[in-house]
Amino acid sequence: MTPIRGTTRAQAVEELLRELSNLLVTCYSVPETEREVSWAADADRITGHIALTLATARARLGPDARAVTAPTLHVR
């Protein structure tokens, strides 16, 4: 995910969620009997991808993103 100037905050969140969803699909595609070993081996890569994706999204949100401490999620 690369930063694009002029995109909206909603688009940044949409791309963040899409990246995380894709990562979850990839992680859960590993057979259940192999997950512990696979996830342990890939833990740095997985958490690094999450950290990079989140940092990129926060940067796209702009300077106000750092002021938000406890978001309220409206889940239906």
N, C-alpha and C positions, 0 to 999 in steps of 0.2 A: 504494500500500500504506500503510494508516494503522495506527499503533500501537494495539493493543487490549490493555487490561490483563487479566491473568489467563490469557493464552494460554501454552502450553507452549513450551519451547525447540525441540522438534521441529516444532511448527506454524510457528514463525518461520522455521526453515530451509526447511520445505516451501514457504512463501510466497515466500521469496527465490529458490529454485530455479525455481518456477513463473514468477515475473516474468522471470528471466533466460532461461528457455526461450522465453517469449513474445517477448522481445526478439530472440533468435536467429532465431526463425521469421520475424519481421517483416523483419529485416535480410537474411536469405537468400532472402526472397521477391522481392527486387529481381533482375531479370534479370542474369545474370553479366556481360554486356557493359556494364551500367550501374553495377555495384557500386562501382568505384573512385571515380567522380564522385559518386555518391549518398552513399557512406560518408564521403567527404571533406567533403562539404557538411553532413552530419549528425553529424560527429564529436563536436562539443560536446554536442549533444542526447543522443547515444547514451551517451557517457561520463558525462554528468551524470545520466542515468537510472540507470546502473549504480551510481554513487556514492551517490545518494539511496536506492536500493533496499537497498544494503549497509548504509548508516548506519541506516536504519529497522530492518532485521533485527537489527543489533548492539544497538541501543537496546532492542529487545524481549527480547533475551537477558539483559539486566540487567547489573549492575556487573561480574560475573565475566567478561564477554565481552572486556574489555580486557586481562585477564590472560593470555588464550590467545595464544601467539605463533606456534606452528607446529602446526596441526592435522594429525592423522593421518587420512587418508582411507582407508576400506576399500572399495575398488572391486573388484567381482567381474567 
